[in-house]
Amino acid sequence: MRARVPPGGFPLGGSARPCRCVRARDRQLWRCPLSTSAHATRLRQRVDDLRRFAEQLDHTPAADVDRLAGDDTWRGRRPALCRFVLRINLAQLHAAADDLRWQALLLEQQADQLDALAALAS
Amino acid sequence: MTWSALLAGYDPVAISRLRRTVFSAVDALHALRCDDPLAEHARSAVRLTQQNLQDHWLALLEEIMRSDAMIAWTAAANDPARAASASLQRWIADRAIGPPAGLFALAEDADLLSLLAAIDFPLDSQGRFDAAAIAVDQALVDEIGFRATDPRFAGELADMALTNATSVAALAAVLPDTALTTIAARLLTNVSWVDDAPTAASAHGASAVVGQLAADDPASLLSVLTDRNILTTLGTWPMLDQEIVAGAIGRALHDTVIAEPGLFDRGLDAIAAIAALAPTTFDDGMLPGLATGIAAALPAYLPAIGPAIRNEGPEPVRVLGTDGPRTLATYDELRELVGALGRDDEALVIVATSLAAYTTDVVHEVGPDLATAPGVEYPAQVADLVRDALDDEHREATAAAAASIAAQQRRSSLLGTAANVFIDATRVSRVLRTATSIGLGLTESTTPSSAAARPDRSVTAEIYDTITVEALRVAAAAEQLELDPTDREALGAAIALVDAAGDDLGVRRRAIIDAEYVALHVPAVAAFLNAARQRSGVDELREDRRPDD
């Protein structure tokens, strides 16, 4: 039987299995094999990945393409269509980058909470 | 977009740089990696961007590189934002280059037509082409002109002309005659009667195409003048440029036939088609363009029509064409045709002028044999036809004035022409020019405001007088009559008084009567004149003469 995918995807990893550490109830039931600090470290790695990816999306060379494809270079319906679609692509990329940063912030907060829990436990 | 905007071309350096950048972007996007499940949406955005760049951008750029940018160039003209790129034009001006030669050679027909359709051709305040504002891209013009030799492309061009007449008409000068004929026929058989801007543009386009066709190949225009629909349009569609139509019709119906006698039958076909429409379509007259055009062409056909008129009513008028006798129309149809022409003042003046000139020509052609040889009755029969056709006193008076002045002026315009010369091309053309110029000059002088100057007589009486004067002129010069020098001098003096009458029609009329009295006292001349005027048809013209006026 396949594991149910939680809304919003798998919060703590890219594996096919749901992370058992995400909620305290799960942690209690399944006994997460990772320590709290290890979870926090893992989360911060993901935060870094997401923010780096967001940065890459914001500075993709596709933006250069749009800049170089003005009327001075070419003009017409098909070029206009290309530019129109590309600008939608660029807007989607920027929106995706913002979303990634927001998700990264949430993960970062979770990591902070886990660190705080670890500090309390010790 | 104006033609000057089309001088823009792709910057090969910029295109190449763009292509490299797209490649780099595709590679960069391909290299982006993030396995985090929260980045699924972002990965989708990257995939879509990559797909767009590969499937659309690179494909189009490759197409441009492969085909010298022609397809994209053509598409460029369809861009709604068609303003010329000032910077690109500057770029071209700086480098003093235009579009590469043969730029459009590989373009699809549809692309060329789209490009042509996308060009805005500025019109002046009268709604005509502003030729000075159109800087024609020769490469495009040459390519379209070349392809238009293909009947299929010419047909597409004609189809396009129905909605973009101005675009097609602007290229009329380079289009082959066959294409022009197709386009003219299409435009003139698919007309709108809505008084709006598109119809006006279509009419201007049609006028330009017809004018160009008449200038380039009037024989082709003549060939379509047998089409009922086209004739109907020419005679009833008021949005056509009447001046252009008049010139085109005159050129096709007259000049072509004169220059190429082998086309005379084709001209007769056109006259027959027009005459067939006269009792119905042109019952209330026709537009000035067609009317004056036909009237101006009459000198080419009167020598054939004159001898052919025998019986009135529904009897066929059989003329001698190139291939032998043939029926031109019925007498009634010809009468209706002249009646339709007569509803236009200028056309009426030209008809009467042509008739007077024809009369003078015939008298001098027959010369001393006037009393015995056939000939002088032919213009008399035409004059009778014209009188029958004019059912209005004003028109009759106008025609009479025109004929009178034409008879007076024709002598001076054809001074030096030998009396017995057969009508050749040069002479007929001169008659036409004379008739037309007189006709144009008379249009003003025969307006109702100058009614007092008009003789209260019919055109038949004026033709009778013309025959009289010209016969006297022939008699005075004829050696066969062996006139006494004194008599010859007296006759010459009488004729000189007629000539001196100028445009004063009343003085001229009295001078003609005086000359007749002089002639009656010279037996040889009197016999000659009476014999000539008693020929069948001529004598009947006397009925309308009222010397006591």
Interface residues (C-beta under 8 A of the other chain):
Chain A: G8 G9 F10 G13 G14 R46 D49 L50 R52 F53 A54 Q56 L57 T60 P61 A62 D64 V65 L68 A69 D71 D72 T73 W74 R75 G76 R77 R78 P79 A80 L81 C82 V85 L86 N89 L90 Q92 L93 A95 A96 A97 D99 L100 Q103 L107
Chain B: A8 Y10 D11 A14 I15 R17 L18 T21 V22 S24 A25 A28 L29 L32 C34 D35 D36 P37 L38 A39 E40 H41 A42 S44 A45 V46 L48 T49 N52 L53 H56 W57 L60 I64 A69 A72 W73 T74 A75 A76 A77 N78 D79 A81 S85 S87 L88 W91
